[in-house]
């Protein structure tokens, strides 16, 4: 065959075109990135939250497991910064990674937000899961701690419950530059407001800067945002149901919202646990999480991904699946969870989480892949995404999970969480999918 004929065949052979739900091969390696902080394989390193900044940079904050007593870095905050194409940003702490300890205690980060002037604020807990205090750390653009925050070291800890166990699960910044935090304080939920320097705002919550509320059994909040009215909306779980709460600007419950400021949503009369929250265009609210699917005789079956959409007044949006609620079963005999949620510019809802976790060994994670599901605005699965609305990402054949999600301006999807390696254990992980 002549060279001309070969050239014509090559030119006429169709090339694969990336479709929504496919990995973006221009990101990381084949669309995926894993980052090892150097802990032993038995010490977990996992990204709990993902931030995409206004300039396209990516931050992942979570747990950097490192069992080295005496260094102040025993299970510390782990923060990694990436460029928009998934490379570690060496302008941040020299290698794109930073660890922050709060003494020789277990510390982990659960939320990361922008704090202005290229700075970021990270929140979580320190001291251990049961006897912890709230923990905040503020970083300059180069990854160094911001010494204008806290007591001159860039860090703040707060004990709300007298040693019963406190932790920040959600952070945001108000229009006036105050810091809002939400989470658990002992057996109750809390919201707190800090000044920009890390001191509690004594003009909030009756003079002490925070409010604790008992919403019932197992209650906690994981998101808190200021509304344009100055009121605040919070999301969480209570009594094994999804929870949505609206507060007045002073921290009191807004009785103009559902009569008492509180909305709870049950799926099947079983156990439901919310993890992700976002506001949709038009003022609607979306919460995503994990719900127990019913089996015969009322026994709970494998956990499934659940999404609820509310109108701005807290009522269920019946334009979403008829009753405001959707449950998605990815693996019939295994557990599936939604861990975070976002709404794209077309009004489609995207969740990130875990698909195919073993229900025999319910440690998180044991097996399964990272999960991304996209829904149309009416709650149906978007079949224009990955053929059936569902995409999974396998990083290395081990246990993988997504815990954070961010969307680009073109509605591409970035997820972050953890991936299991046979040599380094559980590491930070990111992936980018075509939107």
ABEGO torsion letter per residue (X at the ends): XBAAAAAAAAAABBBBBBBBGBBBAABEBGGBBBBBAGBBAABBBBBABBBBBAAGBBBBBBBBBBBBBGAGABGBBBBBBBBAAGBBBAABGGAGBBBBBAEBBBBBBABBBBAEGGBBBBBBBBGEAAABBBBBBBBBAAGBBBAABEAGAGBBBBBAAGGAEBBBABBBBBAAGBBBBBEBBEABBBBBBBBAAGBBBAABGGGAGBBBBBAEBGBBBABBBBBAAGBBBBBBBBGGBBBBBBBBAAGBBBAABGGAGBBBBBAAGBBBBBABBBBBBGGBBBBBBBBBBBBBGGBBBBBBBBBBBBBAAGBBBAABGGAGBBBBBABAABBBBBABBBBBAAGBBBBBBBBGBBAABABOBABEBBBBBBBBAAGBBBAABGGAGBBBBBAAGBBBBBABBBBBAAGBBBBBEBBBBAAAEBBBBBBBBBX
